[in-house]
Amino acid sequence: MSTEAAATNTDHEHPTDAKYVQIAILLAVITAAEVSTYFVDIGPVLIPALMVMMVVKFFYVAAWFMHLRFDSVLFTRFFVTGLILATAVYCIVLTMFEFWTGG
């Protein structure tokens, strides 16, 4: 038995605290824009605009604060696969309610 630790870990440099603060400020600005849509009538652009802001915020939170950006690609694939599966199940359930209630 060897007492030496195997150096198979590939270390990567994490961003500084300042970068995390920048991301948090960006997320706060996007959140403020989302909240402002309640007070400003932007018509039919409302839902697509909120969806885009939601996706951007989700990407930043998953990539930076869940550290998917710095981890193995395998973890990202697991995350994306679970996300796709959950979305598919959600859509199937919504469809079932539409068909079962007689539309």
PDB file as gemmi writes it, atoms N, CA and C in Angstrom:
CRYST1    1.000    1.000    1.000  90.00  90.00  90.00 P 1                      
ATOM      1  N   MET A   1       0.837  -1.176   0.000  1.00  0.00           N  
ATOM      2  CA  MET A   1       0.000   0.000   0.000  1.00  0.00           C  
ATOM      3  C   MET A   1       0.882   1.238   0.000  1.00  0.00           C  
ATOM      4  N   SER A   2       0.564   2.125  -0.870  1.00  0.00           N  
ATOM      5  CA  SER A   2       1.346   3.342  -0.990  1.00  0.00           C  
ATOM      6  C   SER A   2       0.738   4.441  -0.123  1.00  0.00           C  
ATOM      7  N   THR A   3       1.606   5.209   0.509  1.00  0.00           N  
ATOM      8  CA  THR A   3       1.112   6.306   1.334  1.00  0.00           C  
ATOM      9  C   THR A   3       1.020   7.610   0.556  1.00  0.00           C  
ATOM     10  N   GLU A   4       1.491   7.586  -0.686  1.00  0.00           N  
ATOM     11  CA  GLU A   4       1.428   8.793  -1.501  1.00  0.00           C  
ATOM     12  C   GLU A   4       0.049   8.935  -2.129  1.00  0.00           C  
ATOM     13  N   ALA A   5      -0.442  10.126  -2.136  1.00  0.00           N  
ATOM     14  CA  ALA A   5      -1.745  10.391  -2.750  1.00  0.00           C  
ATOM     15  C   ALA A   5      -1.555  10.546  -4.250  1.00  0.00           C  
ATOM     16  N   ALA A   6      -2.429   9.926  -4.978  1.00  0.00           N  
ATOM     17  CA  ALA A   6      -2.355  10.033  -6.432  1.00  0.00           C  
ATOM     18  C   ALA A   6      -2.786  11.432  -6.853  1.00  0.00           C  
ATOM     19  N   ALA A   7      -2.022  12.014  -7.740  1.00  0.00           N  
ATOM     20  CA  ALA A   7      -2.311  13.378  -8.196  1.00  0.00           C  
ATOM     21  C   ALA A   7      -3.157  13.346  -9.460  1.00  0.00           C  
ATOM     22  N   THR A   8      -4.301  12.723  -9.367  1.00  0.00           N  
ATOM     23  CA  THR A   8      -5.184  12.636 -10.533  1.00  0.00           C  
ATOM     24  C   THR A   8      -6.188  13.762 -10.569  1.00  0.00           C  
ATOM     25  N   ASN A   9      -6.204  14.561  -9.528  1.00  0.00           N  
ATOM     26  CA  ASN A   9      -7.149  15.671  -9.459  1.00  0.00           C  
ATOM     27  C   ASN A   9      -6.658  16.807 -10.348  1.00  0.00           C  
ATOM     28  N   THR A  10      -7.490  17.252 -11.267  1.00  0.00           N  
ATOM     29  CA  THR A  10      -7.111  18.378 -12.111  1.00  0.00           C  
ATOM     30  C   THR A  10      -7.664  19.647 -11.484  1.00  0.00           C  
ATOM     31  N   ASP A  11      -6.784  20.379 -10.847  1.00  0.00           N  
ATOM     32  CA  ASP A  11      -7.208  21.612 -10.191  1.00  0.00           C  
ATOM     33  C   ASP A  11      -7.422  22.700 -11.226  1.00  0.00           C  
ATOM     34  N   HIS A  12      -8.340  23.552 -10.927  1.00  0.00           N  
ATOM     35  CA  HIS A  12      -8.608  24.691 -11.793  1.00  0.00           C  
ATOM     36  C   HIS A  12      -8.742  25.917 -10.913  1.00  0.00           C  
ATOM     37  N   GLU A  13      -8.464  27.027 -11.501  1.00  0.00           N  
ATOM     38  CA  GLU A  13      -8.497  28.262 -10.736  1.00  0.00           C  
ATOM     39  C   GLU A  13      -9.911  28.805 -10.673  1.00  0.00           C  
ATOM     40  N   HIS A  14     -10.388  28.985  -9.469  1.00  0.00           N  
ATOM     41  CA  HIS A  14     -11.719  29.558  -9.284  1.00  0.00           C  
ATOM     42  C   HIS A  14     -11.640  31.070  -9.402  1.00  0.00           C  
ATOM     43  N   PRO A  15     -12.739  31.682  -9.807  1.00  0.00           N  
ATOM     44  CA  PRO A  15     -12.731  33.143  -9.913  1.00  0.00           C  
ATOM     45  C   PRO A  15     -12.647  33.805  -8.540  1.00  0.00           C  
ATOM     46  N   THR A  16     -12.326  35.056  -8.579  1.00  0.00           N  
ATOM     47  CA  THR A  16     -12.204  35.809  -7.331  1.00  0.00           C  
ATOM     48  C   THR A  16     -13.586  36.142  -6.777  1.00  0.00           C  
ATOM     49  N   ASP A  17     -13.588  36.623  -5.551  1.00  0.00           N  
ATOM     50  CA  ASP A  17     -14.842  37.058  -4.942  1.00  0.00           C  
ATOM     51  C   ASP A  17     -15.461  38.208  -5.725  1.00  0.00           C  
ATOM     52  N   ALA A  18     -14.616  39.046  -6.302  1.00  0.00           N  
ATOM     53  CA  ALA A  18     -15.118  40.182  -7.086  1.00  0.00           C  
ATOM     54  C   ALA A  18     -15.947  39.704  -8.274  1.00  0.00           C  
ATOM     55  N   LYS A  19     -15.539  38.601  -8.885  1.00  0.00           N  
ATOM     56  CA  LYS A  19     -16.304  38.069 -10.021  1.00  0.00           C  
ATOM     57  C   LYS A  19     -17.680  37.594  -9.558  1.00  0.00           C  
ATOM     58  N   TYR A  20     -17.731  36.938  -8.396  1.00  0.00           N  
ATOM     59  CA  TYR A  20     -19.018  36.501  -7.866  1.00  0.00           C  
ATOM     60  C   TYR A  20     -19.908  37.694  -7.526  1.00  0.00           C  
ATOM     61  N   VAL A  21     -19.314  38.761  -7.040  1.00  0.00           N  
ATOM     62  CA  VAL A  21     -20.088  39.968  -6.747  1.00  0.00           C  
ATOM     63  C   VAL A  21     -20.621  40.568  -8.045  1.00  0.00           C  
ATOM     64  N   GLN A  22     -19.807  40.559  -9.107  1.00  0.00           N  
ATOM     65  CA  GLN A  22     -20.264  41.061 -10.409  1.00  0.00           C  
ATOM     66  C   GLN A  22     -21.453  40.257 -10.915  1.00  0.00           C  
ATOM     67  N   ILE A  23     -21.378  38.944 -10.784  1.00  0.00           N  
ATOM     68  CA  ILE A  23     -22.483  38.083 -11.219  1.00  0.00           C  
ATOM     69  C   ILE A  23     -23.722  38.361 -10.371  1.00  0.00           C  
ATOM     70  N   ALA A  24     -23.543  38.540  -9.076  1.00  0.00           N  
ATOM     71  CA  ALA A  24     -24.682  38.842  -8.203  1.00  0.00           C  
ATOM     72  C   ALA A  24     -25.322  40.174  -8.580  1.00  0.00           C  
ATOM     73  N   ILE A  25     -24.507  41.164  -8.923  1.00  0.00           N  
ATOM     74  CA  ILE A  25     -25.054  42.459  -9.347  1.00  0.00           C  
ATOM     75  C   ILE A  25     -25.815  42.304 -10.654  1.00  0.00           C  
ATOM     76  N   LEU A  26     -25.262  41.534 -11.590  1.00  0.00           N  
ATOM     77  CA  LEU A  26     -25.960  41.280 -12.855  1.00  0.00           C  
ATOM     78  C   LEU A  26     -27.310  40.612 -12.606  1.00  0.00           C  
ATOM     79  N   LEU A  27     -27.334  39.620 -11.717  1.00  0.00           N  
ATOM     80  CA  LEU A  27     -28.593  38.948 -11.393  1.00  0.00           C  
ATOM     81  C   LEU A  27     -29.578  39.906 -10.728  1.00  0.00           C  
ATOM     82  N   ALA A  28     -29.081  40.807  -9.900  1.00  0.00           N  
ATOM     83  CA  ALA A  28     -29.959  41.796  -9.264  1.00  0.00           C  
ATOM     84  C   ALA A  28     -30.543  42.753 -10.297  1.00  0.00           C  
ATOM     85  N   VAL A  29     -29.742  43.144 -11.278  1.00  0.00           N  
ATOM     86  CA  VAL A  29     -30.234  44.038 -12.334  1.00  0.00           C  
ATOM     87  C   VAL A  29     -31.306  43.336 -13.164  1.00  0.00           C  
ATOM     88  N   ILE A  30     -31.076  42.071 -13.496  1.00  0.00           N  
ATOM     89  CA  ILE A  30     -32.077  41.322 -14.267  1.00  0.00           C  
ATOM     90  C   ILE A  30     -33.354  41.158 -13.448  1.00  0.00           C  
ATOM     91  N   THR A  31     -33.214  40.883 -12.159  1.00  0.00           N  
ATOM     92  CA  THR A  31     -34.386  40.762 -11.291  1.00  0.00           C  
ATOM     93  C   THR A  31     -35.148  42.079 -11.222  1.00  0.00           C  
ATOM     94  N   ALA A  32     -34.429  43.188 -11.135  1.00  0.00           N  
ATOM     95  CA  ALA A  32     -35.088  44.498 -11.124  1.00  0.00           C  
ATOM     96  C   ALA A  32     -35.841  44.734 -12.431  1.00  0.00           C  
ATOM     97  N   ALA A  33     -35.263  44.304 -13.541  1.00  0.00           N  
ATOM     98  CA  ALA A  33     -35.952  44.439 -14.831  1.00  0.00           C  
ATOM     99  C   ALA A  33     -37.211  43.578 -14.857  1.00  0.00           C  
ATOM    100  N   GLU A  34     -37.123  42.373 -14.282  1.00  0.00           N  
ATOM    101  CA  GLU A  34     -38.305  41.514 -14.224  1.00  0.00           C  
ATOM    102  C   GLU A  34     -39.405  42.153 -13.381  1.00  0.00           C  
ATOM    103  N   VAL A  35     -39.035  42.685 -12.236  1.00  0.00           N  
ATOM    104  CA  VAL A  35     -40.022  43.314 -11.359  1.00  0.00           C  
ATOM    105  C   VAL A  35     -40.610  44.554 -12.017  1.00  0.00           C  
ATOM    106  N   SER A  36     -39.793  45.285 -12.765  1.00  0.00           N  
ATOM    107  CA  SER A  36     -40.285  46.514 -13.406  1.00  0.00           C  
ATOM    108  C   SER A  36     -41.339  46.227 -14.467  1.00  0.00           C  
ATOM    109  N   THR A  37     -41.381  45.003 -14.994  1.00  0.00           N  
ATOM    110  CA  THR A  37     -42.405  44.684 -15.991  1.00  0.00           C  
ATOM    111  C   THR A  37     -43.803  44.720 -15.385  1.00  0.00           C  
ATOM    112  N   TYR A  38     -43.888  44.635 -14.071  1.00  0.00           N  
ATOM    113  CA  TYR A  38     -45.186  44.732 -13.404  1.00  0.00           C  
ATOM    114  C   TYR A  38     -45.738  46.150 -13.495  1.00  0.00           C  
ATOM    115  N   PHE A  39     -44.845  47.114 -13.485  1.00  0.00           N  
ATOM    116  CA  PHE A  39     -45.252  48.520 -13.456  1.00  0.00           C  
ATOM    117  C   PHE A  39     -45.300  49.170 -14.829  1.00  0.00           C  
ATOM    118  N   VAL A  40     -44.640  48.584 -15.821  1.00  0.00           N  
ATOM    119  CA  VAL A  40     -44.574  49.153 -17.168  1.00  0.00           C  
ATOM    120  C   VAL A  40     -45.321  48.225 -18.114  1.00  0.00           C  
ATOM    121  N   ASP A  41     -46.249  48.763 -18.865  1.00  0.00           N  
ATOM    122  CA  ASP A  41     -47.013  47.958 -19.815  1.00  0.00           C  
ATOM    123  C   ASP A  41     -46.218  47.837 -21.114  1.00  0.00           C  
ATOM    124  N   ILE A  42     -45.693  46.638 -21.380  1.00  0.00           N  
ATOM    125  CA  ILE A  42     -44.931  46.436 -22.610  1.00  0.00           C  
ATOM    126  C   ILE A  42     -45.686  45.560 -23.604  1.00  0.00           C  
ATOM    127  N   GLY A  43     -46.932  45.310 -23.322  1.00  0.00           N  
ATOM    128  CA  GLY A  43     -47.802  44.619 -24.270  1.00  0.00           C  
ATOM    129  C   GLY A  43     -47.453  43.157 -24.480  1.00  0.00           C  
ATOM    130  N   PRO A  44     -47.520  42.717 -25.743  1.00  0.00           N  
ATOM    131  CA  PRO A  44     -47.325  41.296 -26.038  1.00  0.00           C  
ATOM    132  C   PRO A  44     -45.881  40.823 -25.877  1.00  0.00           C  
ATOM    133  N   VAL A  45     -44.971  41.714 -25.605  1.00  0.00           N  
ATOM    134  CA  VAL A  45     -43.566  41.340 -25.432  1.00  0.00           C  
ATOM    135  C   VAL A  45     -43.300  40.857 -24.006  1.00  0.00           C  
ATOM    136  N   LEU A  46     -44.268  41.017 -23.127  1.00  0.00           N  
ATOM    137  CA  LEU A  46     -44.080  40.725 -21.706  1.00  0.00           C  
ATOM    138  C   LEU A  46     -43.609  39.295 -21.462  1.00  0.00           C  
ATOM    139  N   ILE A  47     -44.370  38.322 -21.922  1.00  0.00           N  
ATOM    140  CA  ILE A  47     -44.040  36.921 -21.629  1.00  0.00           C  
ATOM    141  C   ILE A  47     -42.709  36.517 -22.260  1.00  0.00           C  
ATOM    142  N   PRO A  48     -42.460  36.794 -23.553  1.00  0.00           N  
ATOM    143  CA  PRO A  48     -41.143  36.438 -24.098  1.00  0.00           C  
ATOM    144  C   PRO A  48     -39.985  37.128 -23.365  1.00  0.00           C  
ATOM    145  N   ALA A  49     -40.167  38.387 -22.975  1.00  0.00           N  
ATOM    146  CA  ALA A  49     -39.100  39.094 -22.260  1.00  0.00           C  
ATOM    147  C   ALA A  49     -38.826  38.443 -20.909  1.00  0.00           C  
ATOM    148  N   LEU A  50     -39.884  38.092 -20.187  1.00  0.00           N  
ATOM    149  CA  LEU A  50     -39.704  37.424 -18.899  1.00  0.00           C  
ATOM    150  C   LEU A  50     -39.052  36.053 -19.067  1.00  0.00           C  
ATOM    151  N   MET A  51     -39.419  35.343 -20.120  1.00  0.00           N  
ATOM    152  CA  MET A  51     -38.823  34.026 -20.369  1.00  0.00           C  
ATOM    153  C   MET A  51     -37.324  34.147 -20.654  1.00  0.00           C  
ATOM    154  N   VAL A  52     -36.948  35.116 -21.466  1.00  0.00           N  
ATOM    155  CA  VAL A  52     -35.528  35.308 -21.784  1.00  0.00           C  
ATOM    156  C   VAL A  52     -34.752  35.666 -20.521  1.00  0.00           C  
ATOM    157  N   MET A  53     -35.284  36.578 -19.725  1.00  0.00           N  
ATOM    158  CA  MET A  53     -34.603  36.955 -18.483  1.00  0.00           C  
ATOM    159  C   MET A  53     -34.495  35.767 -17.534  1.00  0.00           C  
ATOM    160  N   MET A  54     -35.529  34.932 -17.492  1.00  0.00           N  
ATOM    161  CA  MET A  54     -35.505  33.757 -16.637  1.00  0.00           C  
ATOM    162  C   MET A  54     -34.406  32.792 -17.073  1.00  0.00           C  
ATOM    163  N   VAL A  55     -34.286  32.564 -18.373  1.00  0.00           N  
ATOM    164  CA  VAL A  55     -33.274  31.635 -18.888  1.00  0.00           C  
ATOM    165  C   VAL A  55     -31.868  32.174 -18.619  1.00  0.00           C  
ATOM    166  N   VAL A  56     -31.665  33.467 -18.817  1.00  0.00           N  
ATOM    167  CA  VAL A  56     -30.348  34.064 -18.562  1.00  0.00           C  
ATOM    168  C   VAL A  56     -29.976  33.921 -17.089  1.00  0.00           C  
ATOM    169  N   LYS A  57     -30.911  34.214 -16.194  1.00  0.00           N  
ATOM    170  CA  LYS A  57     -30.637  34.076 -14.768  1.00  0.00           C  
ATOM    171  C   LYS A  57     -30.361  32.621 -14.399  1.00  0.00           C  
ATOM    172  N   PHE A  58     -31.136  31.708 -14.955  1.00  0.00           N  
ATOM    173  CA  PHE A  58     -30.928  30.293 -14.676  1.00  0.00           C  
ATOM    174  C   PHE A  58     -29.534  29.865 -15.119  1.00  0.00           C  
ATOM    175  N   PHE A  59     -29.122  30.293 -16.309  1.00  0.00           N  
ATOM    176  CA  PHE A  59     -27.798  29.933 -16.811  1.00  0.00           C  
ATOM    177  C   PHE A  59     -26.702  30.434 -15.874  1.00  0.00           C  
ATOM    178  N   TYR A  60     -26.786  31.689 -15.466  1.00  0.00           N  
ATOM    179  CA  TYR A  60     -25.749  32.244 -14.594  1.00  0.00           C  
ATOM    180  C   TYR A  60     -25.716  31.555 -13.236  1.00  0.00           C  
ATOM    181  N   VAL A  61     -26.867  31.281 -12.663  1.00  0.00           N  
ATOM    182  CA  VAL A  61     -26.889  30.613 -11.360  1.00  0.00           C  
ATOM    183  C   VAL A  61     -26.329  29.199 -11.478  1.00  0.00           C  
ATOM    184  N   ALA A  62     -26.744  28.467 -12.504  1.00  0.00           N  
ATOM    185  CA  ALA A  62     -26.262  27.096 -12.669  1.00  0.00           C  
ATOM    186  C   ALA A  62     -24.772  27.067 -12.987  1.00  0.00           C  
ATOM    187  N   ALA A  63     -24.324  27.946 -13.849  1.00  0.00           N  
ATOM    188  CA  ALA A  63     -22.928  27.915 -14.275  1.00  0.00           C  
ATOM    189  C   ALA A  63     -21.972  28.426 -13.198  1.00  0.00           C  
ATOM    190  N   TRP A  64     -22.328  29.492 -12.522  1.00  0.00           N  
ATOM    191  CA  TRP A  64     -21.393  30.117 -11.585  1.00  0.00           C  
ATOM    192  C   TRP A  64     -21.595  29.665 -10.148  1.00  0.00           C  
ATOM    193  N   PHE A  65     -22.811  29.710  -9.643  1.00  0.00           N  
ATOM    194  CA  PHE A  65     -23.023  29.433  -8.228  1.00  0.00           C  
ATOM    195  C   PHE A  65     -23.174  27.942  -7.942  1.00  0.00           C  
ATOM    196  N   MET A  66     -23.564  27.156  -8.941  1.00  0.00           N  
ATOM    197  CA  MET A  66     -23.578  25.704  -8.774  1.00  0.00           C  
ATOM    198  C   MET A  66     -22.268  25.104  -9.272  1.00  0.00           C  
ATOM    199  N   HIS A  67     -21.353  25.942  -9.722  1.00  0.00           N  
ATOM    200  CA  HIS A  67     -20.006  25.572 -10.155  1.00  0.00           C  
ATOM    201  C   HIS A  67     -19.986  24.610 -11.334  1.00  0.00           C  
ATOM    202  N   LEU A  68     -21.048  24.559 -12.135  1.00  0.00           N  
ATOM    203  CA  LEU A  68     -21.042  23.688 -13.306  1.00  0.00           C  
ATOM    204  C   LEU A  68     -20.010  24.144 -14.327  1.00  0.00           C  
ATOM    205  N   ARG A  69     -19.714  25.401 -14.334  1.00  0.00           N  
ATOM    206  CA  ARG A  69     -18.735  25.936 -15.273  1.00  0.00           C  
ATOM    207  C   ARG A  69     -17.338  25.392 -14.988  1.00  0.00           C  
ATOM    208  N   PHE A  70     -17.064  25.046 -13.747  1.00  0.00           N  
ATOM    209  CA  PHE A  70     -15.719  24.641 -13.358  1.00  0.00           C  
ATOM    210  C   PHE A  70     -15.588  23.141 -13.128  1.00  0.00           C  
ATOM    211  N   ASP A  71     -16.686  22.421 -13.098  1.00  0.00           N  
ATOM    212  CA  ASP A  71     -16.648  20.989 -12.828  1.00  0.00           C  
ATOM    213  C   ASP A  71     -16.486  20.192 -14.111  1.00  0.00           C  
ATOM    214  N   SER A  72     -16.464  18.912 -13.934  1.00  0.00           N  
ATOM    215  CA  SER A  72     -16.344  17.997 -15.064  1.00  0.00           C  
ATOM    216  C   SER A  72     -17.551  18.129 -15.991  1.00  0.00           C  
ATOM    217  N   VAL A  73     -17.316  17.868 -17.258  1.00  0.00           N  
ATOM    218  CA  VAL A  73     -18.396  17.909 -18.248  1.00  0.00           C  
ATOM    219  C   VAL A  73     -19.458  16.866 -17.905  1.00  0.00           C  
ATOM    220  N   LEU A  74     -19.055  15.796 -17.258  1.00  0.00           N  
ATOM    221  CA  LEU A  74     -19.999  14.745 -16.876  1.00  0.00           C  
ATOM    222  C   LEU A  74     -21.094  15.296 -15.964  1.00  0.00           C  
ATOM    223  N   PHE A  75     -20.725  16.142 -15.007  1.00  0.00           N  
ATOM    224  CA  PHE A  75     -21.725  16.724 -14.105  1.00  0.00           C  
ATOM    225  C   PHE A  75     -22.685  17.642 -14.856  1.00  0.00           C  
ATOM    226  N   THR A  76     -22.152  18.379 -15.814  1.00  0.00           N  
ATOM    227  CA  THR A  76     -23.007  19.248 -16.627  1.00  0.00           C  
ATOM    228  C   THR A  76     -23.985  18.411 -17.433  1.00  0.00           C  
ATOM    229  N   ARG A  77     -23.511  17.312 -17.977  1.00  0.00           N  
ATOM    230  CA  ARG A  77     -24.402  16.429 -18.751  1.00  0.00           C  
ATOM    231  C   ARG A  77     -25.491  15.832 -17.869  1.00  0.00           C  
ATOM    232  N   PHE A  78     -25.126  15.401 -16.662  1.00  0.00           N  
ATOM    233  CA  PHE A  78     -26.139  14.892 -15.730  1.00  0.00           C  
ATOM    234  C   PHE A  78     -27.184  15.965 -15.436  1.00  0.00           C  
ATOM    235  N   PHE A  79     -26.731  17.170 -15.189  1.00  0.00           N  
ATOM    236  CA  PHE A  79     -27.636  18.272 -14.872  1.00  0.00           C  
ATOM    237  C   PHE A  79     -28.567  18.565 -16.038  1.00  0.00           C  
ATOM    238  N   VAL A  80     -28.017  18.666 -17.241  1.00  0.00           N  
ATOM    239  CA  VAL A  80     -28.829  18.979 -18.420  1.00  0.00           C  
ATOM    240  C   VAL A  80     -29.799  17.842 -18.713  1.00  0.00           C  
ATOM    241  N   THR A  81     -29.359  16.599 -18.563  1.00  0.00           N  
ATOM    242  CA  THR A  81     -30.248  15.459 -18.790  1.00  0.00           C  
ATOM    243  C   THR A  81     -31.422  15.488 -17.812  1.00  0.00           C  
ATOM    244  N   GLY A  82     -31.147  15.738 -16.548  1.00  0.00           N  
ATOM    245  CA  GLY A  82     -32.223  15.840 -15.560  1.00  0.00           C  
ATOM    246  C   GLY A  82     -33.165  16.992 -15.852  1.00  0.00           C  
ATOM    247  N   LEU A  83     -32.612  18.103 -16.300  1.00  0.00           N  
ATOM    248  CA  LEU A  83     -33.429  19.267 -16.640  1.00  0.00           C  
ATOM    249  C   LEU A  83     -34.344  18.968 -17.823  1.00  0.00           C  
ATOM    250  N   ILE A  84     -33.810  18.321 -18.838  1.00  0.00           N  
ATOM    251  CA  ILE A  84     -34.620  17.955 -20.008  1.00  0.00           C  
ATOM    252  C   ILE A  84     -35.701  16.958 -19.609  1.00  0.00           C  
ATOM    253  N   LEU A  85     -35.349  15.972 -18.801  1.00  0.00           N  
ATOM    254  CA  LEU A  85     -36.324  14.977 -18.357  1.00  0.00           C  
ATOM    255  C   LEU A  85     -37.434  15.629 -17.526  1.00  0.00           C  
ATOM    256  N   ALA A  86     -37.071  16.520 -16.615  1.00  0.00           N  
ATOM    257  CA  ALA A  86     -38.077  17.198 -15.791  1.00  0.00           C  
ATOM    258  C   ALA A  86     -38.994  18.062 -16.650  1.00  0.00           C  
ATOM    259  N   THR A  87     -38.435  18.746 -17.632  1.00  0.00           N  
ATOM    260  CA  THR A  87     -39.248  19.572 -18.526  1.00  0.00           C  
ATOM    261  C   THR A  87     -40.200  18.709 -19.341  1.00  0.00           C  
ATOM    262  N   ALA A  88     -39.713  17.575 -19.823  1.00  0.00           N  
ATOM    263  CA  ALA A  88     -40.566  16.674 -20.598  1.00  0.00           C  
ATOM    264  C   ALA A  88     -41.709  16.130 -19.742  1.00  0.00           C  
ATOM    265  N   VAL A  89     -41.407  15.720 -18.521  1.00  0.00           N  
ATOM    266  CA  VAL A  89     -42.457  15.209 -17.627  1.00  0.00           C  
ATOM    267  C   VAL A  89     -43.475  16.302 -17.328  1.00  0.00           C  
ATOM    268  N   TYR A  90     -43.015  17.516 -17.093  1.00  0.00           N  
ATOM    269  CA  TYR A  90     -43.912  18.642 -16.830  1.00  0.00           C  
ATOM    270  C   TYR A  90     -44.840  18.880 -18.016  1.00  0.00           C  
ATOM    271  N   CYS A  91     -44.286  18.880 -19.227  1.00  0.00           N  
ATOM    272  CA  CYS A  91     -45.109  19.092 -20.426  1.00  0.00           C  
ATOM    273  C   CYS A  91     -46.105  17.954 -20.625  1.00  0.00           C  
ATOM    274  N   ILE A  92     -45.696  16.731 -20.345  1.00  0.00           N  
ATOM    275  CA  ILE A  92     -46.594  15.584 -20.479  1.00  0.00           C  
ATOM    276  C   ILE A  92     -47.755  15.702 -19.490  1.00  0.00           C  
ATOM    277  N   VAL A  93     -47.453  16.080 -18.261  1.00  0.00           N  
ATOM    278  CA  VAL A  93     -48.510  16.231 -17.256  1.00  0.00           C  
ATOM    279  C   VAL A  93     -49.473  17.339 -17.657  1.00  0.00           C  
ATOM    280  N   LEU A  94     -48.963  18.458 -18.151  1.00  0.00           N  
ATOM    281  CA  LEU A  94     -49.848  19.529 -18.610  1.00  0.00           C  
ATOM    282  C   LEU A  94     -50.736  19.062 -19.756  1.00  0.00           C  
ATOM    283  N   THR A  95     -50.160  18.291 -20.665  1.00  0.00           N  
ATOM    284  CA  THR A  95     -50.933  17.767 -21.789  1.00  0.00           C  
ATOM    285  C   THR A  95     -52.015  16.810 -21.303  1.00  0.00           C  
ATOM    286  N   MET A  96     -51.684  15.969 -20.333  1.00  0.00           N  
ATOM    287  CA  MET A  96     -52.681  15.036 -19.815  1.00  0.00           C  
ATOM    288  C   MET A  96     -53.848  15.777 -19.181  1.00  0.00           C  
ATOM    289  N   PHE A  97     -53.577  16.825 -18.444  1.00  0.00           N  
ATOM    290  CA  PHE A  97     -54.664  17.594 -17.842  1.00  0.00           C  
ATOM    291  C   PHE A  97     -55.546  18.218 -18.911  1.00  0.00           C  
ATOM    292  N   GLU A  98     -54.952  18.661 -19.997  1.00  0.00           N  
ATOM    293  CA  GLU A  98     -55.725  19.269 -21.084  1.00  0.00           C  
ATOM    294  C   GLU A  98     -56.634  18.227 -21.737  1.00  0.00           C  
ATOM    295  N   PHE A  99     -56.107  17.031 -21.992  1.00  0.00           N  
ATOM    296  CA  PHE A  99     -56.908  16.000 -22.644  1.00  0.00           C  
ATOM    297  C   PHE A  99     -57.943  15.393 -21.699  1.00  0.00           C  
ATOM    298  N   TRP A 100     -57.590  15.200 -20.420  1.00  0.00           N  
ATOM    299  CA  TRP A 100     -58.493  14.551 -19.487  1.00  0.00           C  
ATOM    300  C   TRP A 100     -59.655  15.437 -19.084  1.00  0.00           C  
ATOM    301  N   THR A 101     -59.472  16.731 -19.127  1.00  0.00           N  
ATOM    302  CA  THR A 101     -60.553  17.627 -18.722  1.00  0.00           C  
ATOM    303  C   THR A 101     -61.470  17.975 -19.882  1.00  0.00           C  
ATOM    304  N   GLY A 102     -61.178  17.485 -21.053  1.00  0.00           N  
ATOM    305  CA  GLY A 102     -62.038  17.737 -22.203  1.00  0.00           C  
ATOM    306  C   GLY A 102     -61.717  19.031 -22.919  1.00  0.00           C  
ATOM    307  N   GLY A 103     -60.591  19.649 -22.589  1.00  0.00           N  
ATOM    308  CA  GLY A 103     -60.105  20.845 -23.284  1.00  0.00           C  
ATOM    309  C   GLY A 103     -60.983  21.985 -23.103  1.00  0.00           C  
TER     310      GLY A 103                                                      
END                                                                             
